[in-house]
Structure formats: C-alpha cells, structure tokens
Amino acid sequence: MRSSININLTTDKILIRLNEKCEHKEIMAALKNKVIELKKLYQDEKTPIYVVGKVLKNSEMEDIQDLIQKEIDVKVDFESPKTLGLAAIKKAFNKEIKTSETKFHKGSLRSGNRLESEGSIVIIGDVNSGAEVVAGENIVVVGALRGLAHAGAKGNKEAIIAAEIIESPQLRISNIVKEREKEEIEAQKATYAYVNAKEEIITE
C-alpha cells in the first residue's frame, strides 16, 4: 500500500512530504491520522511545518493548514507557491493575451533539456542556461528564464514571454529574434517580452 505522506523532523523544521500520485482526499485522510503524532512533537517548542512534494491548489493548501492548525498552534509553509509566483511578474501585459491550450511543467529545465508545445507553456521552476522552451503560443516561467525561449513558434506575433526575471541572451517570438548583451540583461531586470508595432521584441 502506498504511503500518502511521510513526516520527518529536522533540526529546524518538520517536513511533511506528500506523495504527488495520491489524491487530495487520500492525503487528508492520512494527515488526520498523523496529526496526533505531530501534536506530540509540539509539547516544548514551536517547530515550523513545511509541506513539500506536490503542487497544490490554493484550496488544498487551506485544507491542510486548517487541519493542522486546529490541533497545533504552528506556522505551516508550503513548497507550492500560493500565487504560482506570477505576482512577481510586475509588468502588466499591455496587450490582450488570447486563450490557448496550456501545458504545465513542474520543475526546472536543466541545460540540454527541451520542452515543446503547440499551445502555451507554463513552467513551475527555472529554465537554466542551455535549456530550450518552444511554444506555439505563450511562455510563462514561474522562476528565472536563462535559456532559449521561442514563443509564437508557428508564426503568432501576438505571443508573449513572461518570467519572474528574464536573463536569456536570446529571445524569439514568431520569426523575430532579439539578442541581449550581458550589460543589458544585468541592467534591465526584465520580466516581460512582446512584439511591438514595429515588429521588434521589447523587454520590460
């Protein structure tokens, strides 16, 4: 029988690792059984709890937090970002972004990795130097974008590229290419790229 959760005590926190293959109801049932054990660890100190191992919806995070905090007065943090990190993309999109089929990828892309989709791509992690992301529509990176990003690969010049920070030396939207020098990358701290009326890729 697979384990829905595993609990480990470290020097400064308690880790609750969720099995990403388990349904939310399985996790909640297992946690209800384990919360009494957790409570025993809090007789003398308020060690924070950190929940890892699975990308969760906001409602699922709230369920887990409520269940734990009903028994224990403790801070509960999650590996799963509550806003998918998109709040860090501060520039407002200055054009309407059309809806498209979206592929979600959990985890960072390492050098040599390539991710493709005919629709849009959302990456929950970093895109490291030497990695490639190619999308027929938009690319959104919930992390740093350092590798090659090619949005609108089938000719869509309305596509956009967005990330918490864009540090790529080259960006492509449709058939338009923008080369970026190291000095520009370091000075601008861009989070958003799009094609303007002059068919130039603009980073902001």
Secondary structure, DSSP 8 states (H G I E B T S, - for coil): ---SEEEEE-SS-EEEEE-TTS-HHHHHHHHHHHHHHHHHTTSS----EEEESS---HHHHHHHHHHHHHH----EEESS-TTTTGGG--S--SS------EEEEES-B-TT-EEEESSEEEEES-B-TT-EEEESS-EEEEEEE-SEEEESTTS-TT--EEEEEE--SEEEETTEEEE--HHHHHHH---EEEE-TTS-EEE-
